[in-house]
Amino acid sequence: MTMDTNTTEEQILEAAKKVFRAKGMQGARMQEIADEAGINKALLHYYFRNKEKLFMAVFADAFLQIMPNMDQIFSSDRSIEEKISVFIEAYINMLSAYPDLPIFILSEARRDPTILFEVLEKSGIKPVSITEFILLEMEKGNLVRMNPSHMMVNIVSLCVFPFLARPLLETVILKKQGVDPAEFYNIRLEEVKTFVLRAVIPNYSES
């Protein structure tokens, strides 16, 4: 690809992100995306033959943006406590940078669950490998014994829920209690790490 080709494709993807996140797969129109990118519709179809292919590119990019590099984190030489802390920190920092993505991903995955399986396959994220890693750490006595699926869901839920419920959280709870939302989200990361480590690390004590 030439530099011009790369630039045009990047323009299209940035425009598509805006339109798809605002209107979803079903509500978006290729003409809207072309207009947002500042190109004609024929050129848009040259790069992405149809709306489905363009949507998959945007969805995959969105999914990978909010998922930390789990293989890199869990295959490192860190202790299990450090690995969990790094994962939570990376995940919440990603969500803070892209707070609208979780709702976009979940709403579209609910509309068509197959797209999530397809993106997972291409991303290299292997839930089975993570489960095996957790079971091994439990066997070593480094983690409290529990169902690995529940452990993963518990950790991810604690990280993502405030971003999924952000409008409700800020309007109904934080403002009524006089809590600054920015301060709440800054503190949230450490609160989640401490809560999770107390729950999953045997005899955990804060340093």
C-alpha positions as CSV (number, residue, x, y, z in Angstrom):
1,M,0.0,0.0,0.0
2,T,1.2,3.5,-0.7
3,M,1.1,6.2,2.0
4,D,-2.0,7.8,0.2
5,T,-3.7,4.4,0.4
6,N,-3.0,4.0,4.1
7,T,-4.2,7.6,4.8
8,T,-7.4,7.1,2.9
9,E,-8.1,3.8,4.7
10,E,-7.4,5.4,8.0
11,Q,-9.8,8.2,7.2
12,I,-12.5,5.7,6.3
13,L,-12.0,3.7,9.5
14,E,-12.1,6.9,11.7
15,A,-15.3,8.0,9.9
16,A,-16.8,4.6,10.2
17,K,-16.1,4.5,14.0
18,K,-18.0,7.7,14.5
19,V,-21.0,6.6,12.5
20,F,-21.2,3.0,13.7
21,R,-20.8,4.0,17.4
22,A,-23.5,6.6,17.0
23,K,-26.0,4.5,15.0
24,G,-24.9,0.9,15.2
25,M,-24.6,-1.6,12.3
26,Q,-28.2,-1.5,11.3
27,G,-28.6,2.3,11.5
28,A,-25.4,3.3,9.7
29,R,-25.4,4.0,5.9
30,M,-22.4,3.8,3.6
31,Q,-23.2,7.2,2.2
32,E,-23.0,8.7,5.7
33,I,-19.6,7.1,6.2
34,A,-18.3,8.4,2.8
35,D,-19.5,11.9,3.7
36,E,-17.9,11.8,7.1
37,A,-14.6,10.6,5.5
38,G,-14.8,13.3,2.8
39,I,-14.7,10.8,-0.1
40,N,-17.2,9.5,-2.6
41,K,-19.1,6.3,-2.1
42,A,-17.4,4.6,-5.0
43,L,-14.0,5.0,-3.3
44,L,-15.4,3.8,-0.1
45,H,-16.6,0.6,-1.8
46,Y,-13.1,0.2,-3.4
47,Y,-11.6,-0.1,0.1
48,F,-14.4,-2.0,1.8
49,R,-16.8,-3.8,-0.6
50,N,-19.8,-3.7,1.7
51,K,-21.0,-2.4,5.1
52,E,-20.5,-5.7,6.8
53,K,-16.8,-5.9,6.0
54,L,-16.3,-2.3,7.2
55,F,-18.3,-2.9,10.3
56,M,-16.2,-6.0,11.2
57,A,-13.0,-3.9,10.8
58,V,-14.4,-1.3,13.2
59,F,-15.7,-3.8,15.6
60,A,-12.5,-5.8,15.8
61,D,-10.5,-2.6,16.3
62,A,-12.9,-1.5,19.1
63,F,-12.7,-4.9,20.8
64,L,-8.9,-5.0,20.7
65,Q,-8.6,-1.5,22.0
66,I,-10.4,-2.3,25.3
67,M,-8.7,-5.7,25.8
68,P,-5.2,-5.6,27.4
69,N,-2.6,-7.9,25.9
70,M,-3.5,-10.8,28.2
71,D,-1.0,-13.3,26.7
72,Q,1.8,-10.8,27.4
73,I,0.6,-10.1,30.9
74,F,0.0,-13.7,32.0
75,S,3.1,-15.2,30.4
76,S,5.4,-12.7,32.1
77,D,7.6,-13.5,35.1
78,R,5.5,-11.5,37.5
79,S,3.8,-13.0,40.5
80,I,0.1,-13.9,40.1
81,E,-0.8,-11.0,42.3
82,E,1.2,-8.6,40.1
83,K,-0.4,-10.1,36.9
84,I,-3.9,-9.6,38.2
85,S,-3.0,-6.0,39.2
86,V,-1.5,-5.2,35.9
87,F,-4.5,-6.7,34.0
88,I,-7.0,-4.6,36.0
89,E,-4.9,-1.5,35.6
90,A,-4.5,-2.0,31.9
91,Y,-8.2,-2.8,31.4
92,I,-9.6,0.2,33.4
93,N,-7.1,2.6,31.8
94,M,-8.3,1.3,28.4
95,L,-11.9,1.8,29.4
96,S,-11.2,5.3,30.7
97,A,-9.7,6.2,27.3
98,Y,-12.6,4.7,25.3
99,P,-15.6,4.9,27.7
100,D,-18.2,4.5,24.9
101,L,-16.7,1.3,23.5
102,P,-18.2,-1.3,26.0
103,I,-21.8,-0.3,25.2
104,F,-21.0,-0.4,21.4
105,I,-19.4,-3.8,21.7
106,L,-22.1,-5.4,23.9
107,S,-25.0,-4.0,21.9
108,E,-23.6,-5.2,18.6
109,A,-22.5,-8.6,20.1
110,R,-26.0,-9.0,21.4
111,R,-27.5,-8.3,18.0
112,D,-25.2,-10.8,16.3
113,P,-23.1,-13.0,18.7
114,T,-21.2,-14.6,15.9
115,I,-19.2,-11.4,15.3
116,L,-17.7,-11.7,18.8
117,F,-16.6,-15.3,18.1
118,E,-15.0,-14.3,14.8
119,V,-13.2,-11.4,16.4
120,L,-11.9,-13.5,19.3
121,E,-10.5,-16.1,16.8
122,K,-8.7,-13.4,14.9
123,S,-7.4,-11.5,18.0
124,G,-5.4,-14.4,19.3
125,I,-7.2,-14.2,22.7
126,K,-7.6,-17.7,24.0
127,P,-10.1,-18.1,26.9
128,V,-9.2,-21.8,27.3
129,S,-5.5,-20.9,27.9
130,I,-6.5,-18.4,30.5
131,T,-8.7,-20.9,32.2
132,E,-5.8,-23.4,32.3
133,F,-3.5,-20.8,33.7
134,I,-6.0,-20.0,36.5
135,L,-6.4,-23.7,37.3
136,L,-2.7,-24.2,37.5
137,E,-2.3,-21.3,39.9
138,M,-5.0,-22.8,42.1
139,E,-3.2,-26.1,42.1
140,K,-0.1,-24.3,43.3
141,G,-2.1,-22.6,46.1
142,N,-1.6,-19.1,44.6
143,L,-5.3,-18.6,44.0
144,V,-8.4,-19.3,46.1
145,R,-10.2,-22.3,44.6
146,M,-13.3,-21.3,42.7
147,N,-14.8,-21.8,39.2
148,P,-12.3,-20.1,36.8
149,S,-15.2,-18.8,34.7
150,H,-16.7,-17.0,37.7
151,M,-13.4,-15.5,38.6
152,M,-12.9,-14.1,35.1
153,V,-16.4,-12.8,35.0
154,N,-16.2,-11.2,38.4
155,I,-13.0,-9.4,37.6
156,V,-14.1,-8.1,34.2
157,S,-17.5,-7.1,35.6
158,L,-16.0,-5.0,38.4
159,C,-13.9,-3.2,35.8
160,V,-16.5,-2.6,33.1
161,F,-19.7,-2.0,35.0
162,P,-19.1,1.7,35.9
163,F,-18.5,2.5,32.2
164,L,-21.6,0.6,31.0
165,A,-23.7,2.4,33.7
166,R,-21.9,5.7,33.5
167,P,-24.9,7.9,32.7
168,L,-26.9,6.3,35.6
169,L,-24.0,6.3,37.9
170,E,-23.1,9.9,37.4
171,T,-26.6,11.3,37.3
172,V,-28.4,9.3,40.0
173,I,-25.6,8.4,42.4
174,L,-22.5,10.5,42.2
175,K,-24.1,13.9,41.7
176,K,-26.7,13.4,44.3
177,Q,-24.0,12.5,46.8
178,G,-21.9,15.4,45.8
179,V,-19.1,13.1,44.5
180,D,-16.9,14.4,41.7
181,P,-17.1,11.8,38.8
182,A,-13.4,12.3,37.8
183,E,-12.3,11.7,41.4
184,F,-14.5,8.6,41.6
185,Y,-13.0,7.0,38.5
186,N,-9.5,7.8,39.6
187,I,-10.0,6.1,42.9
188,R,-12.0,3.2,41.3
189,L,-8.9,1.5,39.9
190,E,-7.2,1.0,43.3
191,E,-10.5,0.0,44.8
192,V,-11.1,-2.8,42.2
193,K,-7.5,-4.1,42.6
194,T,-7.7,-4.3,46.4
195,F,-11.2,-5.9,46.3
196,V,-10.2,-8.5,43.7
197,L,-6.8,-9.4,45.4
198,R,-8.5,-9.8,48.8
199,A,-11.0,-12.2,47.1
200,V,-8.6,-14.4,45.1
201,I,-5.2,-14.3,46.8
202,P,-4.9,-16.6,49.8
203,N,-3.9,-14.6,53.0
204,Y,-3.6,-11.4,51.0
205,S,-2.3,-8.4,52.9
206,E,-1.9,-4.9,51.5
207,S,1.7,-3.8,51.4
